[in-house]
């Protein structure tokens, strides 16, 4: 789930929530490796580049959202160029760098019954 494009947009700070990130991707405001992607569930790979589209209105919106989300750190598996609104997946995320808010084993046990 961490590798989904909408989650990467959220983790980079380009959206205030995952719902907003999903909408940004769905409406074509986000490019993946230079191509417009409108599927929020698209999986990113190492060295993929996530950027805003070139329209001024989109760049202004994402700059404002990025300024509002400066308190949220960018995960170590991502890098962000704030000026160009370009993020890069440096490496694939590992389990130890993903913040978990639930006991994973309990979820597995619940669904296995």
Jmol script that loads the backbone (N, CA, C; Angstrom):
load data "model"
ATOM      1  N   UNK A   1       0.813  -1.209   0.000  1.00  0.00           N
ATOM      2  CA  UNK A   1       0.000   0.000   0.000  1.00  0.00           C
ATOM      3  C   UNK A   1       0.850   1.264   0.000  1.00  0.00           C
ATOM      4  N   UNK A   2       2.044   1.177   0.557  1.00  0.00           N
ATOM      5  CA  UNK A   2       2.915   2.360   0.598  1.00  0.00           C
ATOM      6  C   UNK A   2       3.343   2.794  -0.792  1.00  0.00           C
ATOM      7  N   UNK A   3       3.386   1.873  -1.735  1.00  0.00           N
ATOM      8  CA  UNK A   3       3.886   2.176  -3.081  1.00  0.00           C
ATOM      9  C   UNK A   3       2.819   2.739  -4.006  1.00  0.00           C
ATOM     10  N   UNK A   4       1.591   2.850  -3.555  1.00  0.00           N
ATOM     11  CA  UNK A   4       0.534   3.417  -4.406  1.00  0.00           C
ATOM     12  C   UNK A   4       0.853   4.877  -4.701  1.00  0.00           C
ATOM     13  N   UNK A   5       0.525   5.314  -5.899  1.00  0.00           N
ATOM     14  CA  UNK A   5       0.834   6.678  -6.319  1.00  0.00           C
ATOM     15  C   UNK A   5       0.153   7.707  -5.432  1.00  0.00           C
ATOM     16  N   UNK A   6      -1.106   7.490  -5.062  1.00  0.00           N
ATOM     17  CA  UNK A   6      -1.784   8.464  -4.213  1.00  0.00           C
ATOM     18  C   UNK A   6      -1.116   8.570  -2.846  1.00  0.00           C
ATOM     19  N   UNK A   7      -0.615   7.452  -2.309  1.00  0.00           N
ATOM     20  CA  UNK A   7       0.085   7.495  -1.033  1.00  0.00           C
ATOM     21  C   UNK A   7       1.424   8.218  -1.158  1.00  0.00           C
ATOM     22  N   UNK A   8       2.119   8.020  -2.259  1.00  0.00           N
ATOM     23  CA  UNK A   8       3.399   8.706  -2.476  1.00  0.00           C
ATOM     24  C   UNK A   8       3.182  10.216  -2.552  1.00  0.00           C
ATOM     25  N   UNK A   9       2.125  10.642  -3.243  1.00  0.00           N
ATOM     26  CA  UNK A   9       1.803  12.071  -3.326  1.00  0.00           C
ATOM     27  C   UNK A   9       1.539  12.618  -1.921  1.00  0.00           C
ATOM     28  N   UNK A  10       0.806  11.869  -1.106  1.00  0.00           N
ATOM     29  CA  UNK A  10       0.534  12.283   0.274  1.00  0.00           C
ATOM     30  C   UNK A  10       1.822  12.334   1.090  1.00  0.00           C
ATOM     31  N   UNK A  11       2.638  11.299   1.002  1.00  0.00           N
ATOM     32  CA  UNK A  11       3.883  11.242   1.779  1.00  0.00           C
ATOM     33  C   UNK A  11       4.864  12.351   1.386  1.00  0.00           C
ATOM     34  N   UNK A  12       4.832  12.774   0.128  1.00  0.00           N
ATOM     35  CA  UNK A  12       5.703  13.872  -0.307  1.00  0.00           C
ATOM     36  C   UNK A  12       5.231  15.217   0.234  1.00  0.00           C
ATOM     37  N   UNK A  13       4.009  15.279   0.752  1.00  0.00           N
ATOM     38  CA  UNK A  13       3.477  16.533   1.280  1.00  0.00           C
ATOM     39  C   UNK A  13       2.753  17.357   0.236  1.00  0.00           C
ATOM     40  N   UNK A  14       2.467  16.763  -0.919  1.00  0.00           N
ATOM     41  CA  UNK A  14       1.779  17.489  -1.983  1.00  0.00           C
ATOM     42  C   UNK A  14       0.268  17.474  -1.798  1.00  0.00           C
ATOM     43  N   UNK A  15      -0.222  16.813  -0.750  1.00  0.00           N
ATOM     44  CA  UNK A  15      -1.650  16.775  -0.441  1.00  0.00           C
ATOM     45  C   UNK A  15      -1.814  16.720   1.075  1.00  0.00           C
ATOM     46  N   UNK A  16      -2.909  17.289   1.555  1.00  0.00           N
ATOM     47  CA  UNK A  16      -3.162  17.325   2.991  1.00  0.00           C
ATOM     48  C   UNK A  16      -3.699  15.994   3.516  1.00  0.00           C
ATOM     49  N   UNK A  17      -4.296  15.196   2.658  1.00  0.00           N
ATOM     50  CA  UNK A  17      -4.849  13.904   3.065  1.00  0.00           C
ATOM     51  C   UNK A  17      -4.709  12.914   1.909  1.00  0.00           C
ATOM     52  N   UNK A  18      -4.912  11.652   2.224  1.00  0.00           N
ATOM     53  CA  UNK A  18      -4.856  10.641   1.163  1.00  0.00           C
ATOM     54  C   UNK A  18      -6.015  10.810   0.191  1.00  0.00           C
ATOM     55  N   UNK A  19      -7.160  11.255   0.693  1.00  0.00           N
ATOM     56  CA  UNK A  19      -8.306  11.502  -0.194  1.00  0.00           C
ATOM     57  C   UNK A  19      -7.988  12.608  -1.188  1.00  0.00           C
ATOM     58  N   UNK A  20      -7.352  13.656  -0.699  1.00  0.00           N
ATOM     59  CA  UNK A  20      -6.977  14.757  -1.586  1.00  0.00           C
ATOM     60  C   UNK A  20      -5.927  14.294  -2.595  1.00  0.00           C
ATOM     61  N   UNK A  21      -4.992  13.480  -2.154  1.00  0.00           N
ATOM     62  CA  UNK A  21      -3.972  12.950  -3.064  1.00  0.00           C
ATOM     63  C   UNK A  21      -4.614  12.087  -4.139  1.00  0.00           C
ATOM     64  N   UNK A  22      -5.592  11.295  -3.743  1.00  0.00           N
ATOM     65  CA  UNK A  22      -6.307  10.450  -4.706  1.00  0.00           C
ATOM     66  C   UNK A  22      -7.002  11.305  -5.754  1.00  0.00           C
ATOM     67  N   UNK A  23      -7.611  12.403  -5.315  1.00  0.00           N
ATOM     68  CA  UNK A  23      -8.307  13.279  -6.253  1.00  0.00           C
ATOM     69  C   UNK A  23      -7.322  13.993  -7.177  1.00  0.00           C
ATOM     70  N   UNK A  24      -6.182  14.427  -6.647  1.00  0.00           N
ATOM     71  CA  UNK A  24      -5.175  15.073  -7.489  1.00  0.00           C
ATOM     72  C   UNK A  24      -4.716  14.135  -8.603  1.00  0.00           C
ATOM     73  N   UNK A  25      -4.495  12.877  -8.251  1.00  0.00           N
ATOM     74  CA  UNK A  25      -4.065  11.904  -9.258  1.00  0.00           C
ATOM     75  C   UNK A  25      -5.195  11.638 -10.253  1.00  0.00           C
ATOM     76  N   UNK A  26      -6.400  11.427  -9.750  1.00  0.00           N
ATOM     77  CA  UNK A  26      -7.545  11.110 -10.621  1.00  0.00           C
ATOM     78  C   UNK A  26      -7.838  12.205 -11.631  1.00  0.00           C
ATOM     79  N   UNK A  27      -7.600  13.448 -11.238  1.00  0.00           N
ATOM     80  CA  UNK A  27      -7.902  14.575 -12.120  1.00  0.00           C
ATOM     81  C   UNK A  27      -6.735  14.947 -13.031  1.00  0.00           C
ATOM     82  N   UNK A  28      -5.666  14.160 -12.988  1.00  0.00           N
ATOM     83  CA  UNK A  28      -4.565  14.358 -13.922  1.00  0.00           C
ATOM     84  C   UNK A  28      -3.571  15.437 -13.545  1.00  0.00           C
ATOM     85  N   UNK A  29      -3.534  15.844 -12.276  1.00  0.00           N
ATOM     86  CA  UNK A  29      -2.596  16.884 -11.854  1.00  0.00           C
ATOM     87  C   UNK A  29      -1.190  16.342 -11.592  1.00  0.00           C
ATOM     88  N   UNK A  30      -1.049  15.025 -11.543  1.00  0.00           N
ATOM     89  CA  UNK A  30       0.227  14.391 -11.202  1.00  0.00           C
ATOM     90  C   UNK A  30       0.727  13.578 -12.392  1.00  0.00           C
ATOM     91  N   UNK A  31       2.025  13.705 -12.658  1.00  0.00           N
ATOM     92  CA  UNK A  31       2.672  12.914 -13.710  1.00  0.00           C
ATOM     93  C   UNK A  31       3.633  11.927 -13.064  1.00  0.00           C
ATOM     94  N   UNK A  32       3.708  10.745 -13.639  1.00  0.00           N
ATOM     95  CA  UNK A  32       4.643   9.722 -13.194  1.00  0.00           C
ATOM     96  C   UNK A  32       5.586   9.433 -14.347  1.00  0.00           C
ATOM     97  N   UNK A  33       6.860   9.710 -14.151  1.00  0.00           N
ATOM     98  CA  UNK A  33       7.883   9.532 -15.191  1.00  0.00           C
ATOM     99  C   UNK A  33       7.531  10.287 -16.467  1.00  0.00           C
ATOM    100  N   UNK A  34       7.008  11.503 -16.314  1.00  0.00           N
ATOM    101  CA  UNK A  34       6.716  12.354 -17.457  1.00  0.00           C
ATOM    102  C   UNK A  34       5.396  12.092 -18.150  1.00  0.00           C
ATOM    103  N   UNK A  35       4.620  11.146 -17.656  1.00  0.00           N
ATOM    104  CA  UNK A  35       3.331  10.818 -18.275  1.00  0.00           C
ATOM    105  C   UNK A  35       2.201  11.055 -17.280  1.00  0.00           C
ATOM    106  N   UNK A  36       1.084  11.565 -17.795  1.00  0.00           N
ATOM    107  CA  UNK A  36      -0.083  11.769 -16.945  1.00  0.00           C
ATOM    108  C   UNK A  36      -0.649  10.412 -16.553  1.00  0.00           C
ATOM    109  N   UNK A  37      -0.872  10.241 -15.260  1.00  0.00           N
ATOM    110  CA  UNK A  37      -1.450   9.008 -14.740  1.00  0.00           C
ATOM    111  C   UNK A  37      -2.708   9.392 -13.971  1.00  0.00           C
ATOM    112  N   UNK A  38      -3.822   8.748 -14.278  1.00  0.00           N
ATOM    113  CA  UNK A  38      -5.076   9.057 -13.589  1.00  0.00           C
ATOM    114  C   UNK A  38      -5.566   7.885 -12.745  1.00  0.00           C
ATOM    115  N   UNK A  39      -4.689   6.952 -12.463  1.00  0.00           N
ATOM    116  CA  UNK A  39      -5.039   5.780 -11.657  1.00  0.00           C
ATOM    117  C   UNK A  39      -4.323   5.895 -10.308  1.00  0.00           C
ATOM    118  N   UNK A  40      -5.056   6.226  -9.233  1.00  0.00           N
ATOM    119  CA  UNK A  40      -4.417   6.401  -7.928  1.00  0.00           C
ATOM    120  C   UNK A  40      -3.730   5.148  -7.403  1.00  0.00           C
ATOM    121  N   UNK A  41      -4.170   3.975  -7.838  1.00  0.00           N
ATOM    122  CA  UNK A  41      -3.596   2.731  -7.327  1.00  0.00           C
ATOM    123  C   UNK A  41      -2.359   2.283  -8.098  1.00  0.00           C
ATOM    124  N   UNK A  42      -1.879   3.085  -9.028  1.00  0.00           N
ATOM    125  CA  UNK A  42      -0.665   2.732  -9.771  1.00  0.00           C
ATOM    126  C   UNK A  42       0.492   2.579  -8.785  1.00  0.00           C
ATOM    127  N   UNK A  43       1.281   1.531  -8.968  1.00  0.00           N
ATOM    128  CA  UNK A  43       2.405   1.283  -8.068  1.00  0.00           C
ATOM    129  C   UNK A  43       3.669   1.927  -8.612  1.00  0.00           C
ATOM    130  N   UNK A  44       4.410   2.568  -7.719  1.00  0.00           N
ATOM    131  CA  UNK A  44       5.666   3.196  -8.116  1.00  0.00           C
ATOM    132  C   UNK A  44       6.802   2.209  -7.897  1.00  0.00           C
ATOM    133  N   UNK A  45       7.883   2.428  -8.624  1.00  0.00           N
ATOM    134  CA  UNK A  45       9.089   1.609  -8.503  1.00  0.00           C
ATOM    135  C   UNK A  45      10.241   2.508  -8.077  1.00  0.00           C
ATOM    136  N   UNK A  46      11.347   1.885  -7.726  1.00  0.00           N
ATOM    137  CA  UNK A  46      12.544   2.650  -7.392  1.00  0.00           C
ATOM    138  C   UNK A  46      12.959   3.469  -8.605  1.00  0.00           C
ATOM    139  N   UNK A  47      13.369   4.677  -8.388  1.00  0.00           N
ATOM    140  CA  UNK A  47      13.820   5.668  -9.375  1.00  0.00           C
ATOM    141  C   UNK A  47      12.683   6.291 -10.173  1.00  0.00           C
ATOM    142  N   UNK A  48      11.420   6.016  -9.826  1.00  0.00           N
ATOM    143  CA  UNK A  48      10.302   6.698 -10.483  1.00  0.00           C
ATOM    144  C   UNK A  48      10.261   8.159 -10.054  1.00  0.00           C
ATOM    145  N   UNK A  49       9.827   9.014 -10.978  1.00  0.00           N
ATOM    146  CA  UNK A  49       9.750  10.454 -10.722  1.00  0.00           C
ATOM    147  C   UNK A  49       8.283  10.866 -10.712  1.00  0.00           C
ATOM    148  N   UNK A  50       7.870  11.494  -9.613  1.00  0.00           N
ATOM    149  CA  UNK A  50       6.502  11.982  -9.447  1.00  0.00           C
ATOM    150  C   UNK A  50       6.567  13.499  -9.496  1.00  0.00           C
ATOM    151  N   UNK A  51       5.809  14.107 -10.418  1.00  0.00           N
ATOM    152  CA  UNK A  51       5.875  15.561 -10.593  1.00  0.00           C
ATOM    153  C   UNK A  51       4.487  16.117 -10.860  1.00  0.00           C
ATOM    154  N   UNK A  52       4.374  17.437 -10.712  1.00  0.00           N
ATOM    155  CA  UNK A  52       3.109  18.091 -11.047  1.00  0.00           C
ATOM    156  C   UNK A  52       3.075  18.353 -12.542  1.00  0.00           C
ATOM    157  N   UNK A  53       1.875  18.503 -13.073  1.00  0.00           N
ATOM    158  CA  UNK A  53       1.803  18.853 -14.489  1.00  0.00           C
ATOM    159  C   UNK A  53       2.238  20.302 -14.638  1.00  0.00           C
ATOM    160  N   UNK A  54       2.485  20.736 -15.848  1.00  0.00           N
ATOM    161  CA  UNK A  54       3.118  22.021 -16.113  1.00  0.00           C
ATOM    162  C   UNK A  54       2.191  23.234 -16.007  1.00  0.00           C
ATOM    163  N   UNK A  55       0.897  23.038 -15.841  1.00  0.00           N
ATOM    164  CA  UNK A  55      -0.019  24.177 -15.779  1.00  0.00           C
ATOM    165  C   UNK A  55       0.258  25.029 -14.546  1.00  0.00           C
ATOM    166  N   UNK A  56       0.181  26.337 -14.715  1.00  0.00           N
ATOM    167  CA  UNK A  56       0.455  27.270 -13.622  1.00  0.00           C
ATOM    168  C   UNK A  56      -0.508  27.066 -12.457  1.00  0.00           C
ATOM    169  N   UNK A  57      -1.780  26.853 -12.744  1.00  0.00           N
ATOM    170  CA  UNK A  57      -2.768  26.669 -11.682  1.00  0.00           C
ATOM    171  C   UNK A  57      -2.441  25.438 -10.834  1.00  0.00           C
ATOM    172  N   UNK A  58      -2.014  24.362 -11.467  1.00  0.00           N
ATOM    173  CA  UNK A  58      -1.648  23.147 -10.740  1.00  0.00           C
ATOM    174  C   UNK A  58      -0.424  23.394  -9.876  1.00  0.00           C
ATOM    175  N   UNK A  59       0.584  24.039 -10.443  1.00  0.00           N
ATOM    176  CA  UNK A  59       1.804  24.316  -9.676  1.00  0.00           C
ATOM    177  C   UNK A  59       1.507  25.221  -8.483  1.00  0.00           C
ATOM    178  N   UNK A  60       0.658  26.240  -8.680  1.00  0.00           N
ATOM    179  CA  UNK A  60       0.294  27.131  -7.576  1.00  0.00           C
ATOM    180  C   UNK A  60      -0.428  26.365  -6.469  1.00  0.00           C
ATOM    181  N   UNK A  61      -1.358  25.497  -6.858  1.00  0.00           N
ATOM    182  CA  UNK A  61      -2.097  24.693  -5.883  1.00  0.00           C
ATOM    183  C   UNK A  61      -1.149  23.798  -5.095  1.00  0.00           C
ATOM    184  N   UNK A  62      -0.263  23.099  -5.779  1.00  0.00           N
ATOM    185  CA  UNK A  62       0.646  22.179  -5.101  1.00  0.00           C
ATOM    186  C   UNK A  62       1.670  22.919  -4.243  1.00  0.00           C
ATOM    187  N   UNK A  63       2.099  24.103  -4.670  1.00  0.00           N
ATOM    188  CA  UNK A  63       3.010  24.896  -3.831  1.00  0.00           C
ATOM    189  C   UNK A  63       2.324  25.307  -2.530  1.00  0.00           C
ATOM    190  N   UNK A  64       1.038  25.696  -2.639  1.00  0.00           N
ATOM    191  CA  UNK A  64       0.278  26.085  -1.444  1.00  0.00           C
ATOM    192  C   UNK A  64       0.110  24.881  -0.517  1.00  0.00           C
ATOM    193  N   UNK A  65      -0.244  23.731  -1.068  1.00  0.00           N
ATOM    194  CA  UNK A  65      -0.411  22.527  -0.254  1.00  0.00           C
ATOM    195  C   UNK A  65       0.905  22.104   0.389  1.00  0.00           C
ATOM    196  N   UNK A  66       1.991  22.217  -0.338  1.00  0.00           N
ATOM    197  CA  UNK A  66       3.304  21.862   0.197  1.00  0.00           C
ATOM    198  C   UNK A  66       3.689  22.791   1.343  1.00  0.00           C
ATOM    199  N   UNK A  67       3.379  24.081   1.201  1.00  0.00           N
ATOM    200  CA  UNK A  67       3.675  25.044   2.263  1.00  0.00           C
ATOM    201  C   UNK A  67       2.861  24.740   3.520  1.00  0.00           C
ATOM    202  N   UNK A  68       1.628  24.287   3.341  1.00  0.00           N
ATOM    203  CA  UNK A  68       0.777  23.953   4.484  1.00  0.00           C
ATOM    204  C   UNK A  68       1.235  22.679   5.185  1.00  0.00           C
ATOM    205  N   UNK A  69       1.933  21.806   4.484  1.00  0.00           N
ATOM    206  CA  UNK A  69       2.332  20.513   5.039  1.00  0.00           C
ATOM    207  C   UNK A  69       3.821  20.434   5.352  1.00  0.00           C
ATOM    208  N   UNK A  70       4.448  21.556   5.651  1.00  0.00           N
ATOM    209  CA  UNK A  70       5.894  21.536   5.908  1.00  0.00           C
ATOM    210  C   UNK A  70       6.250  20.810   7.195  1.00  0.00           C
ATOM    211  N   UNK A  71       5.324  20.669   8.130  1.00  0.00           N
ATOM    212  CA  UNK A  71       5.605  19.990   9.388  1.00  0.00           C
ATOM    213  C   UNK A  71       5.701  18.484   9.259  1.00  0.00           C
ATOM    214  N   UNK A  72       5.212  17.942   8.168  1.00  0.00           N
ATOM    215  CA  UNK A  72       5.234  16.492   7.972  1.00  0.00           C
ATOM    216  C   UNK A  72       6.515  16.116   7.227  1.00  0.00           C
ATOM    217  N   UNK A  73       7.364  15.291   7.841  1.00  0.00           N
ATOM    218  CA  UNK A  73       8.635  14.948   7.180  1.00  0.00           C
ATOM    219  C   UNK A  73       8.433  14.007   5.996  1.00  0.00           C
ATOM    220  N   UNK A  74       9.314  14.121   5.026  1.00  0.00           N
ATOM    221  CA  UNK A  74       9.314  13.221   3.869  1.00  0.00           C
ATOM    222  C   UNK A  74      10.027  11.937   4.290  1.00  0.00           C
ATOM    223  N   UNK A  75       9.444  10.775   4.026  1.00  0.00           N
ATOM    224  CA  UNK A  75      10.076   9.508   4.420  1.00  0.00           C
ATOM    225  C   UNK A  75      11.447   9.327   3.768  1.00  0.00           C
ATOM    226  N   UNK A  76      12.309   8.513   4.391  1.00  0.00           N
ATOM    227  CA  UNK A  76      13.670   8.342   3.861  1.00  0.00           C
ATOM    228  C   UNK A  76      13.730   7.656   2.497  1.00  0.00           C
ATOM    229  N   UNK A  77      12.694   6.981   2.085  1.00  0.00           N
ATOM    230  CA  UNK A  77      12.695   6.289   0.791  1.00  0.00           C
ATOM    231  C   UNK A  77      12.243   7.193  -0.349  1.00  0.00           C
ATOM    232  N   UNK A  78      11.902   8.438  -0.025  1.00  0.00           N
ATOM    233  CA  UNK A  78      11.504   9.425  -1.030  1.00  0.00           C
ATOM    234  C   UNK A  78      12.404  10.643  -0.928  1.00  0.00           C
ATOM    235  N   UNK A  79      12.571  11.354  -2.037  1.00  0.00           N
ATOM    236  CA  UNK A  79      13.258  12.646  -1.998  1.00  0.00           C
ATOM    237  C   UNK A  79      12.368  13.652  -2.710  1.00  0.00           C
ATOM    238  N   UNK A  80      12.426  14.903  -2.265  1.00  0.00           N
ATOM    239  CA  UNK A  80      11.554  15.938  -2.808  1.00  0.00           C
ATOM    240  C   UNK A  80      12.361  17.163  -3.169  1.00  0.00           C
ATOM    241  N   UNK A  81      12.194  17.622  -4.388  1.00  0.00           N
ATOM    242  CA  UNK A  81      12.758  18.900  -4.829  1.00  0.00           C
ATOM    243  C   UNK A  81      11.621  19.917  -4.738  1.00  0.00           C
ATOM    244  N   UNK A  82      11.644  20.719  -3.687  1.00  0.00           N
ATOM    245  CA  UNK A  82      10.528  21.627  -3.407  1.00  0.00           C
ATOM    246  C   UNK A  82      10.327  22.673  -4.494  1.00  0.00           C
ATOM    247  N   UNK A  83      11.390  23.180  -5.073  1.00  0.00           N
ATOM    248  CA  UNK A  83      11.251  24.240  -6.080  1.00  0.00           C
ATOM    249  C   UNK A  83      10.535  23.751  -7.328  1.00  0.00           C
ATOM    250  N   UNK A  84      10.893  22.579  -7.796  1.00  0.00           N
ATOM    251  CA  UNK A  84      10.307  22.067  -9.027  1.00  0.00           C
ATOM    252  C   UNK A  84       9.092  21.193  -8.817  1.00  0.00           C
ATOM    253  N   UNK A  85       8.722  20.974  -7.532  1.00  0.00           N
ATOM    254  CA  UNK A  85       7.602  20.090  -7.194  1.00  0.00           C
ATOM    255  C   UNK A  85       7.786  18.711  -7.814  1.00  0.00           C
ATOM    256  N   UNK A  86       8.988  18.171  -7.616  1.00  0.00           N
ATOM    257  CA  UNK A  86       9.335  16.863  -8.173  1.00  0.00           C
ATOM    258  C   UNK A  86       9.806  15.958  -7.039  1.00  0.00           C
ATOM    259  N   UNK A  87       9.200  14.793  -6.953  1.00  0.00           N
ATOM    260  CA  UNK A  87       9.608  13.803  -5.974  1.00  0.00           C
ATOM    261  C   UNK A  87      10.166  12.584  -6.673  1.00  0.00           C
ATOM    262  N   UNK A  88      11.110  11.915  -6.020  1.00  0.00           N
ATOM    263  CA  UNK A  88      11.721  10.718  -6.584  1.00  0.00           C
ATOM    264  C   UNK A  88      11.651   9.593  -5.564  1.00  0.00           C
ATOM    265  N   UNK A  89      11.322   8.409  -6.035  1.00  0.00           N
ATOM    266  CA  UNK A  89      11.357   7.216  -5.191  1.00  0.00           C
ATOM    267  C   UNK A  89      12.793   6.719  -5.240  1.00  0.00           C
ATOM    268  N   UNK A  90      13.550   6.950  -4.176  1.00  0.00           N
ATOM    269  CA  UNK A  90      14.966   6.593  -4.183  1.00  0.00           C
ATOM    270  C   UNK A  90      15.158   5.085  -4.039  1.00  0.00           C
ATOM    271  N   UNK A  91      14.441   4.478  -3.119  1.00  0.00           N
ATOM    272  CA  UNK A  91      14.450   3.021  -2.929  1.00  0.00           C
ATOM    273  C   UNK A  91      13.034   2.596  -2.580  1.00  0.00           C
ATOM    274  N   UNK A  92      12.752   1.322  -2.715  1.00  0.00           N
ATOM    275  CA  UNK A  92      11.437   0.833  -2.305  1.00  0.00           C
ATOM    276  C   UNK A  92      11.353   0.817  -0.782  1.00  0.00           C
ATOM    277  N   UNK A  93      10.189   1.128  -0.224  1.00  0.00           N
ATOM    278  CA  UNK A  93      10.072   1.165   1.240  1.00  0.00           C
ATOM    279  C   UNK A  93      10.166  -0.234   1.843  1.00  0.00           C
ATOM    280  N   UNK A  94      10.797  -0.300   2.989  1.00  0.00           N
ATOM    281  CA  UNK A  94      10.868  -1.556   3.729  1.00  0.00           C
ATOM    282  C   UNK A  94       9.948  -1.444   4.936  1.00  0.00           C
ATOM    283  N   UNK A  95       9.661  -2.567   5.527  1.00  0.00           N
ATOM    284  CA  UNK A  95       8.711  -2.603   6.635  1.00  0.00           C
ATOM    285  C   UNK A  95       9.137  -1.709   7.804  1.00  0.00           C
ATOM    286  N   UNK A  96      10.429  -1.601   8.066  1.00  0.00           N
ATOM    287  CA  UNK A  96      10.882  -0.827   9.224  1.00  0.00           C
ATOM    288  C   UNK A  96      10.742   0.684   9.041  1.00  0.00           C
ATOM    289  N   UNK A  97      10.575   1.188   7.824  1.00  0.00           N
ATOM    290  CA  UNK A  97      10.414   2.635   7.623  1.00  0.00           C
ATOM    291  C   UNK A  97       8.956   3.045   7.445  1.00  0.00           C
ATOM    292  N   UNK A  98       8.053   2.071   7.474  1.00  0.00           N
ATOM    293  CA  UNK A  98       6.631   2.365   7.314  1.00  0.00           C
ATOM    294  C   UNK A  98       6.006   2.515   8.695  1.00  0.00           C
ATOM    295  N   UNK A  99       5.429   3.697   8.984  1.00  0.00           N
ATOM    296  CA  UNK A  99       4.780   3.866  10.290  1.00  0.00           C
ATOM    297  C   UNK A  99       3.479   3.058  10.343  1.00  0.00           C
ATOM    298  N   UNK A 100       3.372   2.183  11.344  1.00  0.00           N
ATOM    299  CA  UNK A 100       2.159   1.374  11.475  1.00  0.00           C
ATOM    300  C   UNK A 100       1.354   1.866  12.665  1.00  0.00           C
ATOM    301  N   UNK A 101       0.050   1.863  12.508  1.00  0.00           N
ATOM    302  CA  UNK A 101      -0.814   2.300  13.603  1.00  0.00           C
ATOM    303  C   UNK A 101      -1.675   1.147  14.119  1.00  0.00           C
ATOM    304  N   UNK A 102      -1.425  -0.058  13.626  1.00  0.00           N
ATOM    305  CA  UNK A 102      -2.196  -1.226  14.047  1.00  0.00           C
ATOM    306  C   UNK A 102      -1.261  -2.415  14.197  1.00  0.00           C
ATOM    307  N   UNK A 103      -1.695  -3.365  14.990  1.00  0.00           N
ATOM    308  CA  UNK A 103      -0.949  -4.606  15.121  1.00  0.00           C
ATOM    309  C   UNK A 103      -1.249  -5.471  13.905  1.00  0.00           C
ATOM    310  N   UNK A 104      -0.280  -5.613  13.033  1.00  0.00           N
ATOM    311  CA  UNK A 104      -0.489  -6.340  11.783  1.00  0.00           C
ATOM    312  C   UNK A 104      -0.901  -7.787  12.017  1.00  0.00           C
ATOM    313  N   UNK A 105      -0.323  -8.412  13.006  1.00  0.00           N
ATOM    314  CA  UNK A 105      -0.636  -9.816  13.263  1.00  0.00           C
ATOM    315  C   UNK A 105      -2.094  -9.988  13.660  1.00  0.00           C
ATOM    316  N   UNK A 106      -2.645  -9.041  14.421  1.00  0.00           N
ATOM    317  CA  UNK A 106      -4.055  -9.123  14.802  1.00  0.00           C
ATOM    318  C   UNK A 106      -4.968  -8.994  13.589  1.00  0.00           C
ATOM    319  N   UNK A 107      -4.594  -8.163  12.639  1.00  0.00           N
ATOM    320  CA  UNK A 107      -5.384  -8.010  11.414  1.00  0.00           C
ATOM    321  C   UNK A 107      -5.359  -9.308  10.615  1.00  0.00           C
ATOM    322  N   UNK A 108      -4.189  -9.917  10.502  1.00  0.00           N
ATOM    323  CA  UNK A 108      -4.065 -11.185   9.778  1.00  0.00           C
ATOM    324  C   UNK A 108      -4.903 -12.261  10.460  1.00  0.00           C
ATOM    325  N   UNK A 109      -4.844 -12.335  11.786  1.00  0.00           N
ATOM    326  CA  UNK A 109      -5.629 -13.332  12.513  1.00  0.00           C
ATOM    327  C   UNK A 109      -7.121 -13.104  12.325  1.00  0.00           C
ATOM    328  N   UNK A 110      -7.548 -11.856  12.334  1.00  0.00           N
ATOM    329  CA  UNK A 110      -8.965 -11.539  12.164  1.00  0.00           C
ATOM    330  C   UNK A 110      -9.478 -12.010  10.809  1.00  0.00           C
ATOM    331  N   UNK A 111      -8.727 -11.733   9.761  1.00  0.00           N
ATOM    332  CA  UNK A 111      -9.175 -12.100   8.419  1.00  0.00           C
ATOM    333  C   UNK A 111      -8.966 -13.576   8.095  1.00  0.00           C
ATOM    334  N   UNK A 112      -8.164 -14.279   8.869  1.00  0.00           N
ATOM    335  CA  UNK A 112      -7.941 -15.694   8.590  1.00  0.00           C
ATOM    336  C   UNK A 112      -9.039 -16.579   9.183  1.00  0.00           C
ATOM    337  N   UNK A 113      -9.905 -16.018   9.996  1.00  0.00           N
ATOM    338  CA  UNK A 113     -10.990 -16.814  10.616  1.00  0.00           C
ATOM    339  C   UNK A 113     -12.182 -16.928   9.724  1.00  0.00           C
TER     340      UNK A 113
END
end "model"
wireframe off; spacefill off
backbone 0.3
color backbone group
